[in-house]
Amino acid sequence: MKACRSCRAIVEKSDTCALCGSKDLTTEFSGLIIVIDPNSSEIAKKLNITVPGKYATNIK
Ligand SMILES: [Zn+2]
């Protein structure tokens, strides 16, 4: 499992981020959140997440 450095999305079984198309992925991350409704999630707002999905909270 990897996280996208550009948008924090969790990427599984791929070398490209499905959300932003970036290939800048890392396994060096900690924390995982699942955002269902970005508009009502304070964490999502803080992390600038606008699309529902799984995200890393901390990317090194
Ligand atoms: Zn991305």
N, CA, C, O and the ligand as a Tripos MOL2 file, in Angstrom:
@<TRIPOS>MOLECULE
protein
  241   239    61     0     0
PROTEIN
NO_CHARGES

@<TRIPOS>ATOM
      1 N           0.8310   -1.1970    0.0000 N.3       1 MET1
      2 CA          0.0000    0.0000    0.0000 C.3       1 MET1
      3 C           0.8710    1.2540    0.0000 C.2       1 MET1
      4 O           1.8170    1.3660    0.7790 O.2       1 MET1
      5 N           0.5410    2.1880   -0.8780 N.am      2 LYS2
      6 CA          1.3190    3.4240   -0.9890 C.3       2 LYS2
      7 C           0.4110    4.6350   -0.8540 C.2       2 LYS2
      8 O          -0.8120    4.5380   -0.9590 O.2       2 LYS2
      9 N           1.0330    5.7650   -0.6210 N.am      3 ALA3
     10 CA          0.2800    7.0090   -0.5560 C.3       3 ALA3
     11 C           0.8310    7.9860   -1.5830 C.2       3 ALA3
     12 O           2.0380    8.0470   -1.8180 O.2       3 ALA3
     13 N          -0.0610    8.7410   -2.1820 N.am      4 CYS4
     14 CA          0.3270    9.7410   -3.1730 C.3       4 CYS4
     15 C           0.8790   10.9760   -2.4620 C.2       4 CYS4
     16 O           0.2520   11.5090   -1.5470 O.2       4 CYS4
     17 N           2.0570   11.4220   -2.8920 N.am      5 ARG5
     18 CA          2.6560   12.6000   -2.2560 C.3       5 ARG5
     19 C           1.9300   13.8830   -2.6470 C.2       5 ARG5
     20 O           2.0020   14.8770   -1.9240 O.2       5 ARG5
     21 N           1.2490   13.8740   -3.7550 N.am      6 SER6
     22 CA          0.5730   15.0870   -4.2150 C.3       6 SER6
     23 C          -0.7540   15.3230   -3.5110 C.2       6 SER6
     24 O          -1.0520   16.4400   -3.0890 O.2       6 SER6
     25 N          -1.5630   14.2460   -3.3830 N.am      7 CYS7
     26 CA         -2.9130   14.4600   -2.8510 C.3       7 CYS7
     27 C          -3.2230   13.5810   -1.6470 C.2       7 CYS7
     28 O          -4.3400   13.6260   -1.1300 O.2       7 CYS7
     29 N          -2.2510   12.7750   -1.1850 N.am      8 ARG8
     30 CA         -2.3900   11.9220    0.0000 C.3       8 ARG8
     31 C          -3.2750   10.6960   -0.2070 C.2       8 ARG8
     32 O          -3.4590    9.9260    0.7360 O.2       8 ARG8
     33 N          -3.8160   10.4880   -1.3660 N.am      9 ALA9
     34 CA         -4.6920    9.3390   -1.5820 C.3       9 ALA9
     35 C          -3.9160    8.0390   -1.4210 C.2       9 ALA9
     36 O          -2.7480    7.9480   -1.7980 O.2       9 ALA9
     37 N          -4.5880    7.0260   -0.8510 N.am     10 ILE10
     38 CA         -3.9860    5.7170   -0.7270 C.3      10 ILE10
     39 C          -4.1290    4.9810   -2.0530 C.2      10 ILE10
     40 O          -5.2140    4.9150   -2.6310 O.2      10 ILE10
     41 N          -3.0210    4.4350   -2.5200 N.am     11 VAL11
     42 CA         -3.0080    3.7410   -3.8050 C.3      11 VAL11
     43 C          -2.7070    2.2700   -3.5640 C.2      11 VAL11
     44 O          -1.6860    1.9280   -2.9680 O.2      11 VAL11
     45 N          -3.5920    1.4090   -4.0260 N.am     12 GLU12
     46 CA         -3.3960   -0.0270   -3.8660 C.3      12 GLU12
     47 C          -3.2570   -0.6740   -5.2400 C.2      12 GLU12
     48 O          -4.0290   -0.3850   -6.1540 O.2      12 GLU12
     49 N          -2.2800   -1.5410   -5.3720 N.am     13 LYS13
     50 CA         -2.0850   -2.3230   -6.5970 C.3      13 LYS13
     51 C          -1.8980   -1.4690   -7.8410 C.2      13 LYS13
     52 O          -2.3380   -1.8550   -8.9240 O.2      13 LYS13
     53 N          -1.2620   -0.3330   -7.7070 N.am     14 SER14
     54 CA         -1.0310    0.5120   -8.8690 C.3      14 SER14
     55 C           0.1940    1.3720   -8.6480 C.2      14 SER14
     56 O           0.5990    1.5940   -7.5070 O.2      14 SER14
     57 N           0.7910    1.8590   -9.7260 N.am     15 ASP15
     58 CA          1.9280    2.7650   -9.6130 C.3      15 ASP15
     59 C           1.5170    4.1940   -9.9140 C.2      15 ASP15
     60 O           2.3430    5.1070   -9.8970 O.2      15 ASP15
     61 N           0.2440    4.3790  -10.1880 N.am     16 THR16
     62 CA         -0.2570    5.7060  -10.5080 C.3      16 THR16
     63 C          -1.4290    6.0410   -9.5960 C.2      16 THR16
     64 O          -2.2830    5.1930   -9.3360 O.2      16 THR16
     65 N          -1.4660    7.2550   -9.1200 N.am     17 CYS17
     66 CA         -2.5810    7.6790   -8.2810 C.3      17 CYS17
     67 C          -3.8390    7.8190   -9.1220 C.2      17 CYS17
     68 O          -3.8470    8.5110  -10.1400 O.2      17 CYS17
     69 N          -4.9160    7.1440   -8.6810 N.am     18 ALA18
     70 CA         -6.1620    7.1750   -9.4440 C.3      18 ALA18
     71 C          -6.8380    8.5420   -9.3530 C.2      18 ALA18
     72 O          -7.6640    8.9000  -10.1920 O.2      18 ALA18
     73 N          -6.4730    9.2900   -8.3260 N.am     19 LEU19
     74 CA         -7.1520   10.5600   -8.0720 C.3      19 LEU19
     75 C          -6.5480   11.7020   -8.8760 C.2      19 LEU19
     76 O          -7.2700   12.4590   -9.5270 O.2      19 LEU19
     77 N          -5.2130   11.8290   -8.8320 N.am     20 CYS20
     78 CA         -4.5870   12.9790   -9.4850 C.3      20 CYS20
     79 C          -3.6410   12.5780  -10.6130 C.2      20 CYS20
     80 O          -3.1160   13.4360  -11.3230 O.2      20 CYS20
     81 N          -3.4230   11.2540  -10.7780 N.am     21 GLY21
     82 CA         -2.5830   10.7950  -11.8800 C.3      21 GLY21
     83 C          -1.0940   10.8700  -11.6090 C.2      21 GLY21
     84 O          -0.2890   10.5740  -12.4920 O.2      21 GLY21
     85 N          -0.7110   11.2650  -10.3950 N.am     22 SER22
     86 CA          0.6980   11.3770  -10.0540 C.3      22 SER22
     87 C           1.3410   10.0020   -9.8850 C.2      22 SER22
     88 O           0.7020    9.0550   -9.4290 O.2      22 SER22
     89 N           2.6100    9.9130  -10.2600 N.am     23 LYS23
     90 CA          3.3580    8.6790  -10.0290 C.3      23 LYS23
     91 C           4.2980    8.8320   -8.8420 C.2      23 LYS23
     92 O           5.1210    7.9570   -8.5710 O.2      23 LYS23
     93 N           4.1690    9.9380   -8.1470 N.am     24 ASP24
     94 CA          5.0160   10.2020   -6.9860 C.3      24 ASP24
     95 C           4.3880    9.5830   -5.7390 C.2      24 ASP24
     96 O           3.7540   10.2700   -4.9380 O.2      24 ASP24
     97 N           4.5780    8.2720   -5.5940 N.am     25 LEU25
     98 CA          3.9830    7.5300   -4.4910 C.3      25 LEU25
     99 C           5.0440    7.1410   -3.4740 C.2      25 LEU25
    100 O           6.2240    7.0240   -3.8060 O.2      25 LEU25
    101 N           4.6200    6.9440   -2.2460 N.am     26 THR26
    102 CA          5.5630    6.5720   -1.2020 C.3      26 THR26
    103 C           4.9480    5.5520   -0.2500 C.2      26 THR26
    104 O           3.7440    5.5640    0.0030 O.2      26 THR26
    105 N           5.7900    4.6810    0.2650 N.am     27 THR27
    106 CA          5.3320    3.7680    1.3110 C.3      27 THR27
    107 C           5.6220    4.3580    2.6840 C.2      27 THR27
    108 O           5.2300    3.8020    3.7100 O.2      27 THR27
    109 N           6.3210    5.5040    2.6870 N.am     28 GLU28
    110 CA          6.7040    6.1570    3.9380 C.3      28 GLU28
    111 C           5.6000    7.0880    4.4290 C.2      28 GLU28
    112 O           5.7120    8.3110    4.3480 O.2      28 GLU28
    113 N           4.5520    6.4890    4.9320 N.am     29 PHE29
    114 CA          3.4850    7.3260    5.4760 C.3      29 PHE29
    115 C           2.9160    6.6740    6.7240 C.2      29 PHE29
    116 O           3.0830    5.4760    6.9530 O.2      29 PHE29
    117 N           2.2490    7.4760    7.5140 N.am     30 SER30
    118 CA          1.6050    6.9410    8.7040 C.3      30 SER30
    119 C           0.2330    7.5770    8.8540 C.2      30 SER30
    120 O           0.0060    8.7110    8.4310 O.2      30 SER30
    121 N          -0.6570    6.8440    9.4520 N.am     31 GLY31
    122 CA         -2.0070    7.3660    9.6330 C.3      31 GLY31
    123 C          -2.8420    7.1390    8.3990 C.2      31 GLY31
    124 O          -2.3910    7.3560    7.2740 O.2      31 GLY31
    125 N          -4.0490    6.7040    8.6170 N.am     32 LEU32
    126 CA         -4.9420    6.4170    7.4930 C.3      32 LEU32
    127 C          -6.3440    6.8490    7.8830 C.2      32 LEU32
    128 O          -6.8580    6.4640    8.9330 O.2      32 LEU32
    129 N          -6.9520    7.6500    7.0300 N.am     33 ILE33
    130 CA         -8.3390    8.0190    7.2990 C.3      33 ILE33
    131 C          -9.1970    7.6680    6.1000 C.2      33 ILE33
    132 O          -8.7410    7.6880    4.9570 O.2      33 ILE33
    133 N         -10.4280    7.3520    6.3810 N.am     34 ILE34
    134 CA        -11.3910    7.1060    5.3080 C.3      34 ILE34
    135 C         -12.3780    8.2660    5.3260 C.2      34 ILE34
    136 O         -13.0850    8.4860    6.3100 O.2      34 ILE34
    137 N         -12.4120    8.9940    4.2320 N.am     35 VAL35
    138 CA        -13.3070   10.1380    4.1210 C.3      35 VAL35
    139 C         -14.5270    9.7180    3.3090 C.2      35 VAL35
    140 O         -14.4190    9.3110    2.1530 O.2      35 VAL35
    141 N         -15.6810    9.8280    3.9410 N.am     36 ILE36
    142 CA        -16.9210    9.4520    3.2470 C.3      36 ILE36
    143 C         -17.6100   10.7110    2.7110 C.2      36 ILE36
    144 O         -18.0830   10.7500    1.5750 O.2      36 ILE36
    145 N         -17.6500   11.7310    3.5630 N.am     37 ASP37
    146 CA        -18.2690   12.9930    3.1610 C.3      37 ASP37
    147 C         -17.3220   14.1470    3.4840 C.2      37 ASP37
    148 O         -17.3210   14.6570    4.6050 O.2      37 ASP37
    149 N         -16.5160   14.5600    2.5020 N.am     38 PRO38
    150 CA        -15.4960   15.5940    2.7370 C.3      38 PRO38
    151 C         -16.0810   16.9010    3.2710 C.2      38 PRO38
    152 O         -15.4150   17.6170    4.0180 O.2      38 PRO38
    153 N         -17.3090   17.2120    2.8960 N.am     39 ASN39
    154 CA        -17.9080   18.4790    3.3120 C.3      39 ASN39
    155 C         -18.2440   18.5310    4.7940 C.2      39 ASN39
    156 O         -18.3080   19.6100    5.3830 O.2      39 ASN39
    157 N         -18.4580   17.3730    5.3950 N.am     40 SER40
    158 CA        -18.8060   17.3840    6.8170 C.3      40 SER40
    159 C         -17.6810   16.8410    7.6770 C.2      40 SER40
    160 O         -17.8800   16.5680    8.8610 O.2      40 SER40
    161 N         -16.4930   16.6810    7.0920 N.am     41 SER41
    162 CA        -15.3490   16.1720    7.8460 C.3      41 SER41
    163 C         -14.3250   17.2740    8.0920 C.2      41 SER41
    164 O         -13.7690   17.8420    7.1520 O.2      41 SER41
    165 N         -14.0850   17.5660    9.3660 N.am     42 GLU42
    166 CA        -13.1110   18.5970    9.7050 C.3      42 GLU42
    167 C         -11.7000   18.1950    9.2870 C.2      42 GLU42
    168 O         -10.9090   19.0320    8.8540 O.2      42 GLU42
    169 N         -11.3930   16.8990    9.4220 N.am     43 ILE43
    170 CA        -10.0590   16.4270    9.0200 C.3      43 ILE43
    171 C          -9.8820   16.5870    7.5130 C.2      43 ILE43
    172 O          -8.8260   17.0100    7.0420 O.2      43 ILE43
    173 N         -10.9130   16.2480    6.7750 N.am     44 ALA44
    174 CA        -10.8440   16.3810    5.3160 C.3      44 ALA44
    175 C         -10.5940   17.8300    4.9270 C.2      44 ALA44
    176 O          -9.8000   18.1060    4.0270 O.2      44 ALA44
    177 N         -11.2620   18.7470    5.5950 N.am     45 LYS45
    178 CA        -11.0630   20.1650    5.2940 C.3      45 LYS45
    179 C          -9.6380   20.5840    5.6040 C.2      45 LYS45
    180 O          -9.0040   21.3170    4.8440 O.2      45 LYS45
    181 N          -9.1470   20.0990    6.7430 N.am     46 LYS46
    182 CA         -7.7940   20.4400    7.1650 C.3      46 LYS46
    183 C          -6.7540   19.9320    6.1700 C.2      46 LYS46
    184 O          -5.7410   20.5870    5.9260 O.2      46 LYS46
    185 N          -7.0150   18.7620    5.6020 N.am     47 LEU47
    186 CA         -6.0630   18.1520    4.6740 C.3      47 LEU47
    187 C          -6.3740   18.5090    3.2190 C.2      47 LEU47
    188 O          -5.7370   17.9980    2.2980 O.2      47 LEU47
    189 N          -7.3470   19.3810    3.0220 N.am     48 ASN48
    190 CA         -7.7450   19.7840    1.6690 C.3      48 ASN48
    191 C          -8.2290   18.6160    0.8160 C.2      48 ASN48
    192 O          -7.9260   18.5350   -0.3750 O.2      48 ASN48
    193 N          -8.9770   17.7240    1.4320 N.am     49 ILE49
    194 CA         -9.5290   16.5820    0.7120 C.3      49 ILE49
    195 C         -10.9410   16.9280    0.2510 C.2      49 ILE49
    196 O         -11.7800   17.3510    1.0470 O.2      49 ILE49
    197 N         -11.1870   16.7470   -1.0280 N.am     50 THR50
    198 CA        -12.5110   17.0860   -1.5650 C.3      50 THR50
    199 C         -13.2210   15.8820   -2.1660 C.2      50 THR50
    200 O         -14.4070   15.9520   -2.4890 O.2      50 THR50
    201 N         -12.4960   14.7780   -2.3150 N.am     51 VAL51
    202 CA        -13.0710   13.5780   -2.9250 C.3      51 VAL51
    203 C         -13.0870   12.4600   -1.8850 C.2      51 VAL51
    204 O         -12.0720   12.2260   -1.2270 O.2      51 VAL51
    205 N         -14.2200   11.7600   -1.7190 N.am     52 PRO52
    206 CA        -14.2710   10.6560   -0.7570 C.3      52 PRO52
    207 C         -13.2440    9.5840   -1.0900 C.2      52 PRO52
    208 O         -12.9740    9.3220   -2.2620 O.2      52 PRO52
    209 N         -12.6720    8.9650   -0.0640 N.am     53 GLY53
    210 CA        -11.7080    7.9020   -0.3030 C.3      53 GLY53
    211 C         -10.8240    7.6950    0.9090 C.2      53 GLY53
    212 O         -11.0780    8.2320    1.9870 O.2      53 GLY53
    213 N          -9.7690    6.8940    0.7080 N.am     54 LYS54
    214 CA         -8.8030    6.6380    1.7720 C.3      54 LYS54
    215 C          -7.5950    7.5430    1.5930 C.2      54 LYS54
    216 O          -7.0880    7.7180    0.4850 O.2      54 LYS54
    217 N          -7.1430    8.1160    2.7060 N.am     55 TYR55
    218 CA         -6.0190    9.0530    2.6370 C.3      55 TYR55
    219 C          -5.0300    8.8260    3.7700 C.2      55 TYR55
    220 O          -5.3990    8.3900    4.8610 O.2      55 TYR55
    221 N          -3.7790    9.1260    3.4960 N.am     56 ALA56
    222 CA         -2.7490    9.1140    4.5250 C.3      56 ALA56
    223 C          -2.7700   10.4660    5.2320 C.2      56 ALA56
    224 O          -2.8780   11.5080    4.5860 O.2      56 ALA56
    225 N          -2.6670   10.4450    6.5610 N.am     57 THR57
    226 CA         -2.6880   11.7000    7.2970 C.3      57 THR57
    227 C          -1.2970   12.2950    7.4250 C.2      57 THR57
    228 O          -1.1510   13.5020    7.6200 O.2      57 THR57
    229 N          -0.2770   11.4550    7.3170 N.am     58 ASN58
    230 CA          1.0810   11.9160    7.5410 C.3      58 ASN58
    231 C           2.0210   11.2960    6.5100 C.2      58 ASN58
    232 O           2.2850   10.0950    6.5530 O.2      58 ASN58
    233 N           2.5220   12.1010    5.5940 N.am     59 ILE59
    234 CA          3.4510   11.6060    4.5820 C.3      59 ILE59
    235 C           4.8250   12.1690    4.8420 C.2      59 ILE59
    236 O           4.9860   13.3750    5.0280 O.2      59 ILE59
    237 N           5.8280   11.2890    4.8570 N.am     60 LYS60
    238 CA          7.1890   11.7300    5.1560 C.3      60 LYS60
    239 C           7.8820   12.2630    3.9020 C.2      60 LYS60
    240 O           9.0390   12.6790    3.9650 O.2      60 LYS60
    241 ZN         -2.6790   11.7350   -5.9780 Zn       61 ZN61
@<TRIPOS>BOND
     1     1     2 1
     2     2     3 1
     3     3     4 2
     4     3     5 am
     5     5     6 1
     6     6     7 1
     7     7     8 2
     8     7     9 am
     9     9    10 1
    10    10    11 1
    11    11    12 2
    12    11    13 am
    13    13    14 1
    14    14    15 1
    15    15    16 2
    16    15    17 am
    17    17    18 1
    18    18    19 1
    19    19    20 2
    20    19    21 am
    21    21    22 1
    22    22    23 1
    23    23    24 2
    24    23    25 am
    25    25    26 1
    26    26    27 1
    27    27    28 2
    28    27    29 am
    29    29    30 1
    30    30    31 1
    31    31    32 2
    32    31    33 am
    33    33    34 1
    34    34    35 1
    35    35    36 2
    36    35    37 am
    37    37    38 1
    38    38    39 1
    39    39    40 2
    40    39    41 am
    41    41    42 1
    42    42    43 1
    43    43    44 2
    44    43    45 am
    45    45    46 1
    46    46    47 1
    47    47    48 2
    48    47    49 am
    49    49    50 1
    50    50    51 1
    51    51    52 2
    52    51    53 am
    53    53    54 1
    54    54    55 1
    55    55    56 2
    56    55    57 am
    57    57    58 1
    58    58    59 1
    59    59    60 2
    60    59    61 am
    61    61    62 1
    62    62    63 1
    63    63    64 2
    64    63    65 am
    65    65    66 1
    66    66    67 1
    67    67    68 2
    68    67    69 am
    69    69    70 1
    70    70    71 1
    71    71    72 2
    72    71    73 am
    73    73    74 1
    74    74    75 1
    75    75    76 2
    76    75    77 am
    77    77    78 1
    78    78    79 1
    79    79    80 2
    80    79    81 am
    81    81    82 1
    82    82    83 1
    83    83    84 2
    84    83    85 am
    85    85    86 1
    86    86    87 1
    87    87    88 2
    88    87    89 am
    89    89    90 1
    90    90    91 1
    91    91    92 2
    92    91    93 am
    93    93    94 1
    94    94    95 1
    95    95    96 2
    96    95    97 am
    97    97    98 1
    98    98    99 1
    99    99   100 2
   100    99   101 am
   101   101   102 1
   102   102   103 1
   103   103   104 2
   104   103   105 am
   105   105   106 1
   106   106   107 1
   107   107   108 2
   108   107   109 am
   109   109   110 1
   110   110   111 1
   111   111   112 2
   112   111   113 am
   113   113   114 1
   114   114   115 1
   115   115   116 2
   116   115   117 am
   117   117   118 1
   118   118   119 1
   119   119   120 2
   120   119   121 am
   121   121   122 1
   122   122   123 1
   123   123   124 2
   124   123   125 am
   125   125   126 1
   126   126   127 1
   127   127   128 2
   128   127   129 am
   129   129   130 1
   130   130   131 1
   131   131   132 2
   132   131   133 am
   133   133   134 1
   134   134   135 1
   135   135   136 2
   136   135   137 am
   137   137   138 1
   138   138   139 1
   139   139   140 2
   140   139   141 am
   141   141   142 1
   142   142   143 1
   143   143   144 2
   144   143   145 am
   145   145   146 1
   146   146   147 1
   147   147   148 2
   148   147   149 am
   149   149   150 1
   150   150   151 1
   151   151   152 2
   152   151   153 am
   153   153   154 1
   154   154   155 1
   155   155   156 2
   156   155   157 am
   157   157   158 1
   158   158   159 1
   159   159   160 2
   160   159   161 am
   161   161   162 1
   162   162   163 1
   163   163   164 2
   164   163   165 am
   165   165   166 1
   166   166   167 1
   167   167   168 2
   168   167   169 am
   169   169   170 1
   170   170   171 1
   171   171   172 2
   172   171   173 am
   173   173   174 1
   174   174   175 1
   175   175   176 2
   176   175   177 am
   177   177   178 1
   178   178   179 1
   179   179   180 2
   180   179   181 am
   181   181   182 1
   182   182   183 1
   183   183   184 2
   184   183   185 am
   185   185   186 1
   186   186   187 1
   187   187   188 2
   188   187   189 am
   189   189   190 1
   190   190   191 1
   191   191   192 2
   192   191   193 am
   193   193   194 1
   194   194   195 1
   195   195   196 2
   196   195   197 am
   197   197   198 1
   198   198   199 1
   199   199   200 2
   200   199   201 am
   201   201   202 1
   202   202   203 1
   203   203   204 2
   204   203   205 am
   205   205   206 1
   206   206   207 1
   207   207   208 2
   208   207   209 am
   209   209   210 1
   210   210   211 1
   211   211   212 2
   212   211   213 am
   213   213   214 1
   214   214   215 1
   215   215   216 2
   216   215   217 am
   217   217   218 1
   218   218   219 1
   219   219   220 2
   220   219   221 am
   221   221   222 1
   222   222   223 1
   223   223   224 2
   224   223   225 am
   225   225   226 1
   226   226   227 1
   227   227   228 2
   228   227   229 am
   229   229   230 1
   230   230   231 1
   231   231   232 2
   232   231   233 am
   233   233   234 1
   234   234   235 1
   235   235   236 2
   236   235   237 am
   237   237   238 1
   238   238   239 1
   239   239   240 2
@<TRIPOS>SUBSTRUCTURE
     1 MET1         2 RESIDUE 1 A MET
     2 LYS2         6 RESIDUE 1 A LYS
     3 ALA3        10 RESIDUE 1 A ALA
     4 CYS4        14 RESIDUE 1 A CYS
     5 ARG5        18 RESIDUE 1 A ARG
     6 SER6        22 RESIDUE 1 A SER
     7 CYS7        26 RESIDUE 1 A CYS
     8 ARG8        30 RESIDUE 1 A ARG
     9 ALA9        34 RESIDUE 1 A ALA
    10 ILE10       38 RESIDUE 1 A ILE
    11 VAL11       42 RESIDUE 1 A VAL
    12 GLU12       46 RESIDUE 1 A GLU
    13 LYS13       50 RESIDUE 1 A LYS
    14 SER14       54 RESIDUE 1 A SER
    15 ASP15       58 RESIDUE 1 A ASP
    16 THR16       62 RESIDUE 1 A THR
    17 CYS17       66 RESIDUE 1 A CYS
    18 ALA18       70 RESIDUE 1 A ALA
    19 LEU19       74 RESIDUE 1 A LEU
    20 CYS20       78 RESIDUE 1 A CYS
    21 GLY21       82 RESIDUE 1 A GLY
    22 SER22       86 RESIDUE 1 A SER
    23 LYS23       90 RESIDUE 1 A LYS
    24 ASP24       94 RESIDUE 1 A ASP
    25 LEU25       98 RESIDUE 1 A LEU
    26 THR26      102 RESIDUE 1 A THR
    27 THR27      106 RESIDUE 1 A THR
    28 GLU28      110 RESIDUE 1 A GLU
    29 PHE29      114 RESIDUE 1 A PHE
    30 SER30      118 RESIDUE 1 A SER
    31 GLY31      122 RESIDUE 1 A GLY
    32 LEU32      126 RESIDUE 1 A LEU
    33 ILE33      130 RESIDUE 1 A ILE
    34 ILE34      134 RESIDUE 1 A ILE
    35 VAL35      138 RESIDUE 1 A VAL
    36 ILE36      142 RESIDUE 1 A ILE
    37 ASP37      146 RESIDUE 1 A ASP
    38 PRO38      150 RESIDUE 1 A PRO
    39 ASN39      154 RESIDUE 1 A ASN
    40 SER40      158 RESIDUE 1 A SER
    41 SER41      162 RESIDUE 1 A SER
    42 GLU42      166 RESIDUE 1 A GLU
    43 ILE43      170 RESIDUE 1 A ILE
    44 ALA44      174 RESIDUE 1 A ALA
    45 LYS45      178 RESIDUE 1 A LYS
    46 LYS46      182 RESIDUE 1 A LYS
    47 LEU47      186 RESIDUE 1 A LEU
    48 ASN48      190 RESIDUE 1 A ASN
    49 ILE49      194 RESIDUE 1 A ILE
    50 THR50      198 RESIDUE 1 A THR
    51 VAL51      202 RESIDUE 1 A VAL
    52 PRO52      206 RESIDUE 1 A PRO
    53 GLY53      210 RESIDUE 1 A GLY
    54 LYS54      214 RESIDUE 1 A LYS
    55 TYR55      218 RESIDUE 1 A TYR
    56 ALA56      222 RESIDUE 1 A ALA
    57 THR57      226 RESIDUE 1 A THR
    58 ASN58      230 RESIDUE 1 A ASN
    59 ILE59      234 RESIDUE 1 A ILE
    60 LYS60      238 RESIDUE 1 A LYS
    61 ZN61       241 GROUP 0 **** ****
